Amino acid sequence: MLMNMIDKIYTKCPFYGYPRITHKLKRGGHNVNHKRIHRLMALMGIQGVCPVKNTSYNNLKHKKYPYLLEGVNIKYPNQVWGTDITYIRLRKGFMYLVAVMDWYSRYVLSWVLSNSLSVDFCLESLDIAFRIAKPEINNSDQGSQFTSEEYINKVESANVRVSMDGRGRVFDNIFTERLWRTLKYEEVYLKDYEDCIEAKASIGNYFTFYNNGRLHSALGYSPPVEVYSGNVSTLSNIKRAIP
């Protein structure tokens, strides 16, 4: 499936836009053109995160929020959360996954699967995370879900500061990008999900392992839950949902 190949290339090289992905596929013997790759990437909700020529419209209606994390030393849990959306392939079709992660501990506070890119599943994921704690700063990209009035209101009404990645800045959301790469290579690419029910169960098992059992070298070879709070019993049972 062409979208699966695009997903693998993009996960490994999120700075690749549709021209480079097109050429990468052509070098692999696939007869594709850039218009088709551009259309499929738009359908998947992904785009290259490297600087490109200014071919997009700048008169976006949403309020601009700055990137607040330049030079910030993240020292403790709930100082900064990051949230993002990624594409999850199924045997027939695909879904979208949003997650909220504490950047200090790499602990995944919530995740939700959806069959559409509406804002609803992002709001639900944020609600689930807010039942555990509130961060000082919530960082996201400038996708339509995270710039929507509903999402911004929910963040700001919780007295949380809004931070957004700068356009074309590959390292602004680096911890969440690493989470997606880890998830894809340790779980998604090893499986062949029959449907959303199977994907939900399998990804849920993986995140339980990721939070409570996977040792992270950046955390002194401790699992995220120990760094986040040390209380496995109250944090290991994260809700999974499909709107």
Sequence and secondary structure as in RCSB ss.txt:
>XXXX:A:sequence
MLMNMIDKIYTKCPFYGYPRITHKLKRGGHNVNHKRIHRLMALMGIQGVCPVKNTSYNNLKHKKYPYLLEGVNIK
YPNQVWGTDITYIRLRKGFMYLVAVMDWYSRYVLSWVLSNSLSVDFCLESLDIAFRIAKPEINNSDQGSQFTSEE
YINKVESANVRVSMDGRGRVFDNIFTERLWRTLKYEEVYLKDYEDCIEAKASIGNYFTFYNNGRLHSALGYSPPV
EVYSGNVSTLSNIKRAIP
>XXXX:A:secstr
 HHHHHHHHHHH TT  HHHHHHHHHHTT    HHHHHHHHHHHT    S   S S    SS       TT    
STTSEEEEEEEEEE SSSEEEEEEEEETTT  EEEEEEESS  THHHHHHHHHHHTT   SEEEE S TTTTSHH
HHHHHHHTT EEEE  TT TTTTHHHHHHHHHHHHHTGGG    SHHHHHHHHHHHHHHHHHT  BGGGTSB HH
HHHTS HHHHS       
